[in-house]
Amino acid sequence: MAQQPQRGGGDRNRRDNRNAPPVEGPDSDIVEKLVHINRVAATVKGGRRFSFAALMVVGDGKGRVGFGHGKAREVPEAIRKATEEAKKTMIKVPLRENRTLHHDGNGRWGAGKIMMRAAPPGTGVIAGGPMRAVLETLGVQDVVGKSTGSSNPYNMVRATFEALKVQSSPRQIASKRGKKVSDLMGRRSDGASSPEAIEG
């Protein structure tokens, strides 16, 4: 009877070691960030059964980002599940000059409401909490963001992704309207019509 806890502890240690590399990021291009981890309890006949829920955000820092949610009896396993889901659900977001957004955007999911604005060089990432994690893994260097709704990390992350999904570059708009990029950007005088901005 005394050997069973030792065997269980050994299995747990091996499982932790096996799950450690994905958390650190086996791919050098992928950046992984743990946004939130929560201990949840399920009431069963014998009492309470505890498990952990993890919220992860992954991105390549070049315009691709995704998030995932995982639940398991142990923290490393929950993080691994969330990371795998995040990598499967990555989206592509066009960036202006590979540093900021092309235009302002608002996102809403449930009670979570956020707004994001493009910013000039040197501004940095002015955003907090889960929104900051998403923007940093996406590769945004200059942006101003604010949350005006719920502080629930799940709703904030989903609201941020809703705002990012509607981002569009001048090249995408021009192709939809059958025009040239220079025709759309000709009237702007804030530097957005520069070759670097158009290529973003």
Contact map, one row per residue, 1 for C-alpha under 8 A:
11110000000000000000000000000000000000000000000000000000000000000000000000000000000000000000000000000000000000000000000000000000000000000000000000000000000000000000000000000000000000000000000000000000
11111100000000000000000000000000000000000000000000000000000000000000000000000000000000000000000000000000000000000000000000000000000000000000000000000000000000000000000000000000000000000000000000000000
11111110000000000000000000000000000000000000000000000000000000000000000000000000000000000000000000000000000000000000000000000000000000000000000000000000000000000000000000000000000000000000000000000000
11111111000000000000000000000000000000000000000000000000000000000000000000000000000000000000000000000000000000000000000000000000000000000000000000000000000000000000000000000000000000000000000000000000
01111111100000000000000000000000000000000000000000000000000000000000000000000000000000000000000000000000000000000000000000000000000000000000000000000000000000000000000000000000000000000000000000000000
01111111110000000000000000000000000000000000000000000000000000000000000000000000000000000000000000000000000000000000000000000000000000000000000000000000000000000000000000000000000000000000000000000000
00111111111000000000000000000000000000000000000000000000000000000000000000000000000000000000000000000000000000000000000000000000000000000000000000000000000000000000000000000000000000000000000000000000
00011111111100000000000000000000000000000000000000000000000000000000000000000000000000000000000000000000000000000000000000000000000000000000000000000000000000000000000000000000000000000000000000000000
00001111111110000000000000000000000000000000000000000000000000000000000000000000000000000000000000000000000000000000000000000000000000000000000000000000000000000000000000000000000000000000000000000000
00000111111111000000000000000000000000000000000000000000000000000000000000000000000000000000000000000000000000000000000000000000000000000000000000000000000000000000000000000000000000000000000000000000
00000011111111100000000000000000000000000000000000000000000000000000000000000000000000000000000000000000000000000000000000000000000000000000000000000000000000000000000000000000000000000000000000000000
00000001111111110000000000000000000000000000000000000000000000000000000000000000000000000000000000000000000000000000000000000000000000000000000000000000000000000000000000000000000000000000000000000000
00000000111111111000000000000000000000000000000000000000000000000000000000000000000000000000000000000000000000000000000000000000000000000000000000000000000000000000000000000000000000000000000000000000
00000000011111111100000000000000000000000000000000000000000000000000000000000000000000000000000000000000000000000000000000000000000000000000000000000000000000000000000000000000000000000000000000000000
00000000001111111110000000000000000000000000000000000000000000000000000000000000000000000000000000000000000000000000000000000000000000000000000000000000000000000000000000000000000000000000000000000000
00000000000111111111000000000000000000000000000000000000000000000000000000011000000000000000000000000000000000000000000000000000000000000000000000000000000000000000000000000000000000000000000000000000
00000000000011111111100000000000000000000000000000000000000000000000000000000000000000000000000000000000000000000000000000000000000000000000000000000000000000000000000000000000000000000000000000000000
00000000000001111111100000000000000000000000000000000000000000000000000000000000000000000000000000000000000000000000000000000000000000000000000000000000000000000000000000000000000000000000000000000000
00000000000000111111111000000000000000000000000000000000000000000000000000011001000000000000000000000000000000000000000000000000000000000000000000000000000000000000000000000000000000000000000000000000
00000000000000011111111100000000000000000000000000000000000000000000000000010000000000000000000000000000000000000000000000000000000000000000000000000000000000000000000000000000000000000000000000000000
00000000000000001111111111000000000000000000000000000000000000000000000000000000000000000000000000000000000000000000000000000000000000000000000000000000000000000000000000000000000000000000000000000000
00000000000000000011111111000000000000000000000000000000000000000000000000000001001000000000000000000000000000000000000000000000000000000000000000000000000000000000000000000000000000000000000000000000
00000000000000000011111110000001000000000000000000000000000000000000000000010011001000000000000000000000000000000000000000000000000000000000000000000000000000000000000000000000000000000000000000000000
00000000000000000001111111000001000000000000000000000000000000000000000000000000000000000000000000000000000000000000000000000000000000000000000000000000000000000000000000000000000000000000000000000000
00000000000000000000111111110111000000000000000000000000000000000000000000000000000000000000000000000000000000000000000000000000000000000000000000000000000000000000000000000000000000000000000000000000
00000000000000000000110111110100000000000000000000000000000000000000000000000000000000000000000000000000000000000000000000000000000000000000000000000000000000000000000000000000000000000000000000000000
00000000000000000000000011111100000000000000000000000000000000000000000000000000000000000000000000000000000000000000000000000000000000000000000000000000000000000000000000000000000000000000000000000000
00000000000000000000000011111110000000000000000000000000000000000000000000000000000000000000000000000000000000000000000000000000000000000000000000000000000000000000000000000000000000000000000000000000
00000000000000000000000000111110000000000000000000000000000110000000000000000000000000000000000000000000000000000000000000000000000000000000000000000000000000000000000000000000000000000000000000000000
00000000000000000000000011111111000000000000000000000000011110000000000000000000000000000000000000000000000000000000000000000000000000000000000000000000000000000000000000000000000000000000000000000000
00000000000000000000000010011111100000000000000000000000011110000000000000000000000000000000000000000000000000000000000000000000000000001000000000000000000000000000000000000000000000000000000000000000
00000000000000000000001110000111110000000000000000000001111000000000000000000000001000000000000000000000000000000000000000000000000000001000000000000000000000000000000000000000000000000000000000000000
00000000000000000000000000000011111000000000000000000001110000000000000000000000000000000000000000000000000000000000000000000000000010001000000000000000000000000000000000000000000000000000000000000000
00000000000000000000000000000001111110000000000000000111100000000000000000000010000000000000000000000000000000000000000000000000000000000000000000000000000000000000000000000000000000000000000000000000
00000000000000000000000000000000111110000000000000000111100000000000000000000000000000000000000000000000000000000000000000000000110010000000000000000000100000000000000000000000000000000000000000000000
00000000000000000000000000000000011111000000000000000111000000000000000000000000000000000000000000000000000000000000000000000000000000000000000000000000100000000000000000000000000000000000000000000000
00000000000000000000000000000000011111100000000000011110000000000000000000000000000000000000000000000000000000000000000000000000000000000000000000000000000000000000000000000000000000000000000000000000
00000000000000000000000000000000000111110000000000011100000000000000000000000000000000000000000000000000000000000000000000000000000000000000000000000000000000000000000000000000000000000000000000000000
00000000000000000000000000000000000011111000000001111000000000000000000000000000000000000000000000000000000000000000000000000000000000000000000000000000000000000000000000000000000000000000000000000000
00000000000000000000000000000000000001111100000001111000000000000000000000000000000000000000000000000000000000000000000000000000000000000000000000000000000000000000000000000000000000000000000000000000
00000000000000000000000000000000000000111110000111100000000000000000000000000000000000000000000000000000000000000000000000000000000000000000000000000000000000000000000000000000000000000000000000000000
00000000000000000000000000000000000000011111000111000000000000000000000000000000000000000000000000000000000000000000000000000000000000000000000000000000000000000000000000000000000000000000000000000000
00000000000000000000000000000000000000001111101110000000000000000000000000000000000000000000000000000000000000000000000000000000000000000000000000000000000000000000000000000000000000000000000000000000
00000000000000000000000000000000000000000111111110000000000000000000000000000000000000000000000000000000000000000000000000000000000000000000000000000000000000000000000000000000000000000000000000000000
00000000000000000000000000000000000000000011111000000000000000000000000000000000000000000000000000000000000000000000000000000000000000000000000000000000000000000000000000000000000000000000000000000000
00000000000000000000000000000000000000000001111100000000000000000000000000000000000000000000000000000000000000000000000000000000000000000000000000000000000000000000000000000000000000000000000000000000
00000000000000000000000000000000000000000011111110000000000000000000000000000000000000000000000000000000000000000000000000000000000000000000000000000000000000000000000000000000000000000000000000000000
00000000000000000000000000000000000000001111011111000000000000000000000000000000000000000000000000000000000000000000000000000000000000000000000000000000000000000000000000000000000000000000000000000000
00000000000000000000000000000000000000001111001111100000000000000000000000000000000000000000000000000000000000000000000000000000000000000000000000000000000000000000000000000000000000000000000000000000
00000000000000000000000000000000000000111100000111110000000000000000000010000000000000000000000000000000000000000000000000000000000000000000000000000000000000000000000000000000000000000000000000000000
00000000000000000000000000000000000000111000000011111000000000000000001111000000000000000000000000000000000000000000000000000000000000000000000000000000000000000000000000000000000000000000000000000000
00000000000000000000000000000000000011110000000001111100000000000000001111100100000000000000000000000000000000000000000000000000000000000000000000000000000000000000000000000000000000000000000000000000
00000000000000000000000000000000000011110000000000111110000000000000111100100100000000000000000000000000000000000000000000000000000000000000000000000000000000000000000000000000000000000000000000000000
00000000000000000000000000000000011111000000000000011111000000000000111000100110010000000000000000000000000000000000000000000000000000000000000000000000000000000000000000000000000000000000000000000000
00000000000000000000000000000000011110000000000000001111100000000011110000000010010000000000000000000000000000000000000000000000000000000000000000000000010000000000000000000000000000000000000000000000
00000000000000000000000000000001111100000000000000000111110000000011100000000010011001000000000000000000000000000000000000000000000000000000000000000000000000000000000000000000000000000000000000000000
00000000000000000000000000000001111000000000000000000011111000001111000000000000001001000000000000000000000000000000000000000000000011001000000000000000000000000000000000000000000000000000000000000000
00000000000000000000000000000111100000000000000000000001111100001110000000000000001001100100000000000000000000000000000000000000000001001000000000000000000000000000000000000000000000000000000000000000
00000000000000000000000000000111000000000000000000000000111111111100000000000000000000000100000000000000000000000000000000000000000000001110000000000000000000000000000000000000000000000000000000000000
00000000000000000000000000001110000000000000000000000000011111111000000000000000000000000000000000000000000000000000000000000000000000001110000000000000000000000000000000000000000000000000000000000000
00000000000000000000000000001110000000000000000000000000001111111000000000000000000000000000000000000000000000000000000000000000000000011111000000000000000000000000000000000000000000000000000000000000
00000000000000000000000000000000000000000000000000000000001111110000000000000000000000000000000001000000000000000000000000000000000000000110000000000000000000000000000000000000000000000000000000000000
00000000000000000000000000000000000000000000000000000000001111111000000000000000000000000001111001000000000000000000000000000000000000000111000000000000000000000000000000000000000000000000000000000000
00000000000000000000000000000000000000000000000000000000001111111100000000000000000000000111100000000000000000000000000000000000000000000100000000000000000000000000000000000000000000000000000000000000
00000000000000000000000000000000000000000000000000000000111110111110000000000000000000000111100000000000000000000000000000000000000001001100000000000000000000000000000000000000000000000000000000000000
00000000000000000000000000000000000000000000000000000000111000011111000000000000000001111110000000000000000000000000000000000000000000000000000000000000000000000000000000000000000000000000000000000000
00000000000000000000000000000000000000000000000000000011110000001111100000000000011011101100000000000000000000000000000000000000000000000000000000000000000010000000000000000000000000000000000000000000
00000000000000000000000000000000000000000000000000000011100000000111110000000000111111101000000000000000000000000000000000000000000000000000000000000000000000000000000000000000000000000000000000000000
00000000000000000000000000000000000000000000000000001111000000000011111000000000111011000000000000000000000000000000000000000000000000000000000000000000000000000000000000000000000000000000000000000000
00000000000000000000000000000000000000000000000000001110000000000001111100000111111010000000000000000000000000000000000000000000000000000000000000000000000000000000000000000000000000000000000000000000
00000000000000000000000000000000000000000000000000111100000000000000111110001110110000000000000000000000000000000000000000000000000000000000000000000000000000000000000000000000000000000000000000000000
00000000000000000000000000000000000000000000000000111000000000000000011111101100000000000000000000000000000000000000000000000000000000000000000000000000000000000000000000000000000000000000000000000000
00000000000000000000000000000000000000000000000001110000000000000000001111101100000000000000000000000000000000000000000000000000000000000000000000000000000000000000000000000000000000000000000000000000
00000000000000000000000000000000000000000000000000110000000000000000000111111100000000000000000000000000000000000000000000000000000000000000000000000000000000000000000000000000000000000000000000000000
00000000000000000000000000000000000000000000000000011100000000000000000111111110000000000000000000000000000000000000000000000000000000000000000000000000000000000000000000000000000000000000000000000000
00000000000000010011001000000000000000000000000000000000000000000000000001111111000000000000000000000000000000000000000000000000000000000000000000000000000000000000000000000000000000000000000000000000
00000000000000010010000000000000000000000000000000000000000000000000001111111111100000000000000000000000000000000000000000000000000000000000000000000000000000000000000000000000000000000000000000000000
00000000000000000000000000000000000000000000000000011100000000000000011111111111110000000000000000000000000000000000000000000000000000000000000000000000000000000000000000000000000000000000000000000000
00000000000000000000001000000000010000000000000000000111000000000000011000111111111000000000000000000000000000000000000000000000000000000000000000000000000000000000000000000000000000000000000000000000
00000000000000000010011000000000000000000000000000000000000000000000010000011111111100000000000000000000000000000000000000000000000000000000000000000000000000000000000000000000000000000000000000000000
00000000000000000000000000000000000000000000000000000000000000000001111000001111111110000000000000000000000000000000000000000000000000000000000000000000000000000000000000000000000000000000000000000000
00000000000000000000000000000000000000000000000000000111000000000011111000000111111111000000000000000000000000000000000000000000000000000000000000000000000000000000000000000000000000000000000000000000
00000000000000000000011000000001000000000000000000000001110000000011110000000011111111100000000000000000000000000000000000000000000000000000000000000000000000000000000000000000000000000000000000000000
00000000000000000000000000000000000000000000000000000000000000000001000000000001111111110000000000000000000000000000000000000000000000000000000000000000000000000000000000000000000000000000000000000000
00000000000000000000000000000000000000000000000000000000000000000011110000000000111111111000000000000000000000000000000000000000000000000000000000000000000000000000000000000000000000000000000000000000
00000000000000000000000000000000000000000000000000000001110000000111100000000000011111111100000000000000000000000000000000000000000000000000000000000000000000000000000000000000000000000000000000000000
00000000000000000000000000000000000000000000000000000000010000000111000000000000001111111100000000000000000000000000000000000000000000000000000000000000000000000000000000000000000000000000000000000000
00000000000000000000000000000000000000000000000000000000000000000100000000000000000111111100000000000000000000000000000000000000000000000000000000000000000000000000000000000000000000000000000000000000
00000000000000000000000000000000000000000000000000000000000000000111000000000000000011111110000000000000000000000000000000000000000000000000000000000000000000000000000000000000000000000000000000000000
00000000000000000000000000000000000000000000000000000000011000011110000000000000000001111111000000000000000000000000000000000000000000000000000000000000000000000000000000000000000000000000000000000000
00000000000000000000000000000000000000000000000000000000000000011100000000000000000000001111100000000000000000000000000000000000000000000000000000000000000000000000100000000000000000000000000000000000
00000000000000000000000000000000000000000000000000000000000000111000000000000000000000000111110000000000000000000000000000000000000000000000000000000000000000000000000000000000000000000000000000000000
00000000000000000000000000000000000000000000000000000000000000111000000000000000000000000011111000000000000000000000000000000000000000000000000000000000000000000001101100000000000000000000000000000000
00000000000000000000000000000000000000000000000000000000000000100000000000000000000000000001111100001100000000000000000000000000000000000000000000000000000000000000001110000000000000000000000000000001
00000000000000000000000000000000000000000000000000000000000000100000000000000000000000000000111111111100000000000000000000000000000000000001000000000000000000000000000010000000000000000000000000000001
00000000000000000000000000000000000000000000000000000000000000000000000000000000000000000000011111111100000000000000000000000000000000000000000000000000000000000000000010000000000000000000000000011111
00000000000000000000000000000000000000000000000000000000000000000000000000000000000000000000001111110000000000000000000000000000000000000000000000000000000000000000000000000000000000000000000000011011
00000000000000000000000000000000000000000000000000000000000001100000000000000000000000000000001111110000000000000000000000000000000000000011000000000000000000000000000000000000000000000000000000000001
00000000000000000000000000000000000000000000000000000000000000000000000000000000000000000000001111111000000000000000000000000000000000000011110000000000000000000000000000000000000000000000000000000000
00000000000000000000000000000000000000000000000000000000000000000000000000000000000000000000001111111100000000000000011000000000000000000001111000000000000000000000000000000000000000000000000000000000
00000000000000000000000000000000000000000000000000000000000000000000000000000000000000000000011100111111000000000000111000000000000000000001001000000000000000000000001000000000000000000000000000000000
00000000000000000000000000000000000000000000000000000000000000000000000000000000000000000000011100011111000000000000010000000000000000000000000000000000000000000000001110000000000000000000000000000000
00000000000000000000000000000000000000000000000000000000000000000000000000000000000000000000000000001111100000000000110000000000000000000000000000000000000000000000001000000000000000000000000000000000
00000000000000000000000000000000000000000000000000000000000000000000000000000000000000000000000000001111110000000011110000000000000000000000000000000000000000000000000000000000000000000000000000000000
00000000000000000000000000000000000000000000000000000000000000000000000000000000000000000000000000000011111000000011100000000000000000000000000000000000000000000011011000000000000000000000000000000000
00000000000000000000000000000000000000000000000000000000000000000000000000000000000000000000000000000001111100001111000000000000000000000000000000000000000000000110000000000000000000000000000000000000
00000000000000000000000000000000000000000000000000000000000000000000000000000000000000000000000000000000111110001110000000000000000000000000000000000000000000111111000000000000000000000000000000000000
00000000000000000000000000000000000000000000000000000000000000000000000000000000000000000000000000000000011111111100000000000000000000000000000000000000000001110110000000000000000000000000000000000000
00000000000000000000000000000000000000000000000000000000000000000000000000000000000000000000000000000000001111111000000000000000000000000000000000000000001101100100000000000000000000000000000000000000
00000000000000000000000000000000000000000000000000000000000000000000000000000000000000000000000000000000000111111000000000000000000000000000000000000000001000000000000000000000000000000000000000000000
00000000000000000000000000000000000000000000000000000000000000000000000000000000000000000000000000000000000111111000000000000000000000000000000000001100001000000000000000000000000000000000000000000000
00000000000000000000000000000000000000000000000000000000000000000000000000000000000000000000000000000000000111111100000000000000000000000000000000111111001100100000000000000000000000000000000000000000
00000000000000000000000000000000000000000000000000000000000000000000000000000000000000000000000000000000011111111110000000000000000000000000000000111100000100100000000000000000000000000000000000000000
00000000000000000000000000000000000000000000000000000000000000000000000000000000000000000000000000000000011100011111000000000000000000000000000011111000000100110000000000000000000000000000000000000000
00000000000000000000000000000000000000000000000000000000000000000000000000000000000000000000000000000001111000001111100000000000000000000000000011110000000000000010000000000000000000000000000000000000
00000000000000000000000000000000000000000000000000000000000000000000000000000000000000000000000000000001110000000111110000000000000000000000001111000000000000000010000000000000000000000000000000000000
00000000000000000000000000000000000000000000000000000000000000000000000000000000000000000000000000001011100000000011111000000000000000000000001110000000000000000000000000000000000000000000000000000000
00000000000000000000000000000000000000000000000000000000000000000000000000000000000000000000000000011111000000000001111100000000000000000000011100000000000000000000000000000000000000000000000000000000
00000000000000000000000000000000000000000000000000000000000000000000000000000000000000000000000000011000000000000000111110100000000000000000011100000000000000000000000000000000000000000000000000000000
00000000000000000000000000000000000000000000000000000000000000000000000000000000000000000000000000000000000000000000011111100000000000000000010000000000000000000000000000000000000000000000000000000000
00000000000000000000000000000000000000000000000000000000000000000000000000000000000000000000000000000000000000000000001111110000000000000000010000000000000000000000000000000000000000000000000000000000
00000000000000000000000000000000000000000000000000000000000000000000000000000000000000000000000000000000000000000000000111110000000000000000010000000000000000000000000000000000000000000000000000000000
00000000000000000000000000000000000000000000000000000000000000000000000000000000000000000000000000000000000000000000001111111100000000000000111000000000000000000000000000000000000000000000000000000000
00000000000000000000000000000000000000000000000000000000000000000000000000000000000000000000000000000000000000000000000011111100000000000000111000000000000000000000000000000000000000000000000000000000
00000000000000000000000000000000000000000000000000000000000000000000000000000000000000000000000000000000000000000000000000111110000100110001111110000000000000000000000000000000000000000000000000000000
00000000000000000000000000000000000000000000000000000000000000000000000000000000000000000000000000000000000000000000000000111111000100000000011110000000000000000000000000000000000000000000000000000000
00000000000000000000000000000000000000000000000000000000000000000000000000000000000000000000000000000000000000000000000000001111101100000000001111000000000000000000000000000000000000000000000000000000
00000000000000000000000000000000000000000000000000000000000000000000000000000000000000000000000000000000000000000000000000000111111100000000000011000000000000000000000000000000000000000000000000000000
00000000000000000000000000000000001000000000000000000000000000000000000000000000000000000000000000000000000000000000000000000011111110000000000000000000100000000000000000000000000000000000000000000000
00000000000000000000000000000000001000000000000000000000000000000000000000000000000000000000000000000000000000000000000000000001111111000000000000000000100110000000000000000000000000000000000000000000
00000000000000000000000000000000000000000000000000000000000000000000000000000000000000000000000000000000000000000000000000000011111111100000000010000000000110010000000000000000000000000000000000000000
00000000000000000000000000000000000000000000000000000000000000000000000000000000000000000000000000000000000000000000000000001111111111110000000000000000000000000000000000000000000000000000000000000000
00000000000000000000000000000000101000000000000000000000100000000000000000000000000000000000000000000000000000000000000000000000111111111000000000000000000000000000000000000000000000000000000000000000
00000000000000000000000000000000000000000000000000000000110000001000000000000000000000000000000000000000000000000000000000000000011111111100000000000000000010010000000000000000000000000000000000000000
00000000000000000000000000000000000000000000000000000000000000000000000000000000000000000000000000000000000000000000000000001000001111111111000000000000000000000000000000000000000000000000000000000000
00000000000000000000000000000000000000000000000000000000000010000000000000000000000000000000000000000000000000000000000000001000000111111111100000000000000000000000000000000000000000000000000000000000
00000000000000000000000000000011100000000000000000000000111110001000000000000000000000000000000000000000000000000000000000000000000011111111000000000000000000000000000000000000000000000000000000000000
00000000000000000000000000000000000000000000000000000000001111111000000000000000000000000000000000000000000000000000000000000000000001111111000000000000000000000000000000000000000000000000000000000000
00000000000000000000000000000000000000000000000000000000001111100000000000000000000000000000000001100000000000000000000000000000000000111111100000000000000000000000000000000000000000000000000000000000
00000000000000000000000000000000000000000000000000000000000010100000000000000000000000000000001001111000000000000000000000001000000000111111111000000000000000000000000000000000000000000000000000000000
00000000000000000000000000000000000000000000000000000000000000000000000000000000000000000000000000110000000000000000000000111000000000010011111000000000000000000000000000000000000000000000000000000000
00000000000000000000000000000000000000000000000000000000000000000000000000000000000000000000000000110000000000000000011111111100000000000001111100000000000000000000000000000000000000000000000000000000
00000000000000000000000000000000000000000000000000000000000000000000000000000000000000000000000000011000000000000001111000111110000000000001111110000000000000000000000000000000000000000000000000000000
00000000000000000000000000000000000000000000000000000000000000000000000000000000000000000000000000000000000000000001111000001110000000000000011111000000000000000000000000000000000000000000000000000000
00000000000000000000000000000000000000000000000000000000000000000000000000000000000000000000000000000000000000000111100000001111001000000000001111100000000000000000000000000000000000000000000000000000
00000000000000000000000000000000000000000000000000000000000000000000000000000000000000000000000000000000000000000111000000000011000000000000000111110000000000000000000000000000000000000000000000000000
00000000000000000000000000000000000000000000000000000000000000000000000000000000000000000000000000000000000000011110000000000000000000000000000011111110000100000000000000000000000000000000000000000000
00000000000000000000000000000000000000000000000000000000000000000000000000000000000000000000000000000000000000011110000000000000000000000000000001111100000000000000000000000000000000000000000000000000
00000000000000000000000000000000000000000000000000000000000000000000000000000000000000000000000000000000000000111100000000000000000000000000000000111110000000000000000000000000000000000000000000000000
00000000000000000000000000000000000000000000000000000000000000000000000000000000000000000000000000000000000000111000000000000000000000000000000000111111001100000000000000000000000000000000000000000000
00000000000000000000000000000000000000000000000000000000000000000000000000000000000000000000000000000000000000010000000000000000000000000000000000101111101100000000000000000000000000000000000000000000
00000000000000000000000000000000000000000000000000000000000000000000000000000000000000000000000000000000000000010000000000000000000000000000000000000111111100000000000000000000000000000000000000000000
00000000000000000000000000000000001100000000000000000000000000000000000000000000000000000000000000000000000000000000000000000000110000000000000000000011111110000000000000000000000000000000000000000000
00000000000000000000000000000000000000000000000000000010000000000000000000000000000000000000000000000000000000000000000000000000000000000000000000000001111111000000000000000000000000000000000000000000
00000000000000000000000000000000000000000000000000000000000000000000000000000000000000000000000000000000000011110000000000000000000000000000000000000111111111100000000000000000000000000000000000000000
00000000000000000000000000000000000000000000000000000000000000000000000000000000000000000000000000000000000010011100000000000000011000000000000000100111111111110000000000000000000000000000000000000000
00000000000000000000000000000000000000000000000000000000000000000010000000000000000000000000000000000000000000000000000000000000011001000000000000000000111111111000000000000000000000000000000000000000
00000000000000000000000000000000000000000000000000000000000000000000000000000000000000000000000000000000000110000000000000000000000000000000000000000000011111111100000000000000000000000000000000000000
00000000000000000000000000000000000000000000000000000000000000000000000000000000000000000000000000000000001110011100000000000000000000000000000000000000001111111110000000000000000000000000000000000000
00000000000000000000000000000000000000000000000000000000000000000000000000000000000000000000000000000000001100000100000000000000001001000000000000000000000111111111000000000000000000000000000000000000
00000000000000000000000000000000000000000000000000000000000000000000000000000000000000000000000000000000001000000000000000000000000000000000000000000000000011111111100000000000000000000000000000000000
00000000000000000000000000000000000000000000000000000000000000000000000000000000000000000000000000000000011110000000000000000000000000000000000000000000000001111111110000000000000000000000000000000000
00000000000000000000000000000000000000000000000000000000000000000000000000000000000000000000000000000000111100000011000000000000000000000000000000000000000000111111111000000000000000000000000000000000
00000000000000000000000000000000000000000000000000000000000000000000000000000000000000000000100000000000101000000000000000000000000000000000000000000000000000011111111000000000000000000000000000000000
00000000000000000000000000000000000000000000000000000000000000000000000000000000000000000010100000000000000000000000000000000000000000000000000000000000000000001111111000000000000000000000000000000000
00000000000000000000000000000000000000000000000000000000000000000000000000000000000000000000000000000000100000000000000000000000000000000000000000000000000000000111111100000000000000000000000000000000
00000000000000000000000000000000000000000000000000000000000000000000000000000000000000000000110000001110100000000000000000000000000000000000000000000000000000000011111110000000000000000000000000000000
00000000000000000000000000000000000000000000000000000000000000000000000000000000000000000000110000000100000000000000000000000000000000000000000000000000000000000000011111011000000000000000000000000000
00000000000000000000000000000000000000000000000000000000000000000000000000000000000000000000011100000100000000000000000000000000000000000000000000000000000000000000001111111000000000000000000000000101
00000000000000000000000000000000000000000000000000000000000000000000000000000000000000000000000000000000000000000000000000000000000000000000000000000000000000000000000111111100000010011000000000000100
00000000000000000000000000000000000000000000000000000000000000000000000000000000000000000000000000000000000000000000000000000000000000000000000000000000000000000000000011111110000010000000000000000110
00000000000000000000000000000000000000000000000000000000000000000000000000000000000000000000000000000000000000000000000000000000000000000000000000000000000000000000000111111111000000000000000000000000
00000000000000000000000000000000000000000000000000000000000000000000000000000000000000000000000000000000000000000000000000000000000000000000000000000000000000000000000111111111100000000000000000000000
00000000000000000000000000000000000000000000000000000000000000000000000000000000000000000000000000000000000000000000000000000000000000000000000000000000000000000000000001111111111110010000000000000000
00000000000000000000000000000000000000000000000000000000000000000000000000000000000000000000000000000000000000000000000000000000000000000000000000000000000000000000000000111111111100000000000000000000
00000000000000000000000000000000000000000000000000000000000000000000000000000000000000000000000000000000000000000000000000000000000000000000000000000000000000000000000000011111111000000000000000000000
00000000000000000000000000000000000000000000000000000000000000000000000000000000000000000000000000000000000000000000000000000000000000000000000000000000000000000000000000001111111000000000000000000000
00000000000000000000000000000000000000000000000000000000000000000000000000000000000000000000000000000000000000000000000000000000000000000000000000000000000000000000000000000111111100000000000000000000
00000000000000000000000000000000000000000000000000000000000000000000000000000000000000000000000000000000000000000000000000000000000000000000000000000000000000000000000000000111111110110000000000000000
00000000000000000000000000000000000000000000000000000000000000000000000000000000000000000000000000000000000000000000000000000000000000000000000000000000000000000000000000000110011111110000000000000000
00000000000000000000000000000000000000000000000000000000000000000000000000000000000000000000000000000000000000000000000000000000000000000000000000000000000000000000000001100100001111111000000000000100
00000000000000000000000000000000000000000000000000000000000000000000000000000000000000000000000000000000000000000000000000000000000000000000000000000000000000000000000000000000000111111100000010000000
00000000000000000000000000000000000000000000000000000000000000000000000000000000000000000000000000000000000000000000000000000000000000000000000000000000000000000000000000000000001111111100000000000000
00000000000000000000000000000000000000000000000000000000000000000000000000000000000000000000000000000000000000000000000000000000000000000000000000000000000000000000000001000100001111111110000000000000
00000000000000000000000000000000000000000000000000000000000000000000000000000000000000000000000000000000000000000000000000000000000000000000000000000000000000000000000001000000000011111111000110000000
00000000000000000000000000000000000000000000000000000000000000000000000000000000000000000000000000000000000000000000000000000000000000000000000000000000000000000000000000000000000001111111000010000000
00000000000000000000000000000000000000000000000000000000000000000000000000000000000000000000000000000000000000000000000000000000000000000000000000000000000000000000000000000000000000011111100000000000
00000000000000000000000000000000000000000000000000000000000000000000000000000000000000000000000000000000000000000000000000000000000000000000000000000000000000000000000000000000000000001111111110000000
00000000000000000000000000000000000000000000000000000000000000000000000000000000000000000000000000000000000000000000000000000000000000000000000000000000000000000000000000000000000000000011111110000000
00000000000000000000000000000000000000000000000000000000000000000000000000000000000000000000000000000000000000000000000000000000000000000000000000000000000000000000000000000000000000000001111110000000
00000000000000000000000000000000000000000000000000000000000000000000000000000000000000000000000000000000000000000000000000000000000000000000000000000000000000000000000000000000000000000001111111001000
00000000000000000000000000000000000000000000000000000000000000000000000000000000000000000000000000000000000000000000000000000000000000000000000000000000000000000000000000000000000000001001111111001100
00000000000000000000000000000000000000000000000000000000000000000000000000000000000000000000000000000000000000000000000000000000000000000000000000000000000000000000000000000000000001001101111111101100
00000000000000000000000000000000000000000000000000000000000000000000000000000000000000000000000000000000000000000000000000000000000000000000000000000000000000000000000000000000000000000000001111111100
00000000000000000000000000000000000000000000000000000000000000000000000000000000000000000000000000000000000000000000000000000000000000000000000000000000000000000000000000000000000000000000000011111110
00000000000000000000000000000000000000000000000000000000000000000000000000000000000000000000000110000000000000000000000000000000000000000000000000000000000000000000000000000000000000000000000001111111
00000000000000000000000000000000000000000000000000000000000000000000000000000000000000000000000110000000000000000000000000000000000000000000000000000000000000000000000000000000000000000000001111111111
00000000000000000000000000000000000000000000000000000000000000000000000000000000000000000000000100000000000000000000000000000000000000000000000000000000000000000000000011100000000010000000000111111111
00000000000000000000000000000000000000000000000000000000000000000000000000000000000000000000000110000000000000000000000000000000000000000000000000000000000000000000000000100000000000000000000000111111
00000000000000000000000000000000000000000000000000000000000000000000000000000000000000000000011111000000000000000000000000000000000000000000000000000000000000000000000010000000000000000000000000011111
